[in-house]
Amino acid sequence: QFIRAFSYELESGFLLLDKVIRPSSDLIVTRQRLDQLAKRCEELTVLPTTLKDRCRTISRVLFHEEGLRGVRADFNQPASSSLSFALEEKHGLPLTLSVIYLLVARRFGLKLDPVELPGHFMVGCFLGKSTFYVDAFERGRMRNPEEVMAFLHRRNLDDSPQWFLPSTVGDVLRRACRNLVHQHLSAGNAESARLFSSFGNEFDEAYRRAS
């Protein structure tokens, strides 16, 4: 019903997805944890402050105080796509960590955007005169557009201009579903892979109807 409504909101979408990945997860507890992290960011903020200073504060809280890390050993663990799992176990995929970053930033009064790059995921800040990106997988490392392009070049990935723009919530959720299909297939869970594949197909159908 959420997918077919075509009225996507990042937090609602990922909390619903989290409930499918981990039926035992408590959405209220996850929201409260995000609230606590944002409150800690506010406690550390001394005004006036710049956009980059505010992003550095979020990174300090998430990656230094909280200890969140990018998962290194097993990208194919389905739980690494779960917000609640990442917050509890302190590690997750680039997309998962980026969504946590975005949701904390929103509570902190900062409107950032998801950026889907080929083979990676970052957070984009398009608010000021100079665009910059935050790599949540690399503990909040900040990159300018030239550095992101160099990052893609080093990995022989497509650096076309469209990759540097904000992504829609629907596209981010579709990517999360694709990740989960791959993770479940790698784990030999064909039934679960079909479930998340069906979600991806529903997103595709919703986009076709909307266009």
ABEGO torsion letter per residue (X at the ends): XAAAAGBBBAAAAAAAAAAAABAABBAAAAAAAAAAAAAAAAAABBOBBBAAAAAAAAAAAAAAAAGBBBBAABAABAAAABAAAAAAAGBBBAAAAAAAAAAAAAAAGBBBBBBBBBGBBBBBBAABABBBBBBAAAGGBBBBAAAAAAAAAAAGBBABAAAABBBBAAAAAAAAAAAAAAAAAAAGBAAAAAAAAAAAAAAAAAAAAAX
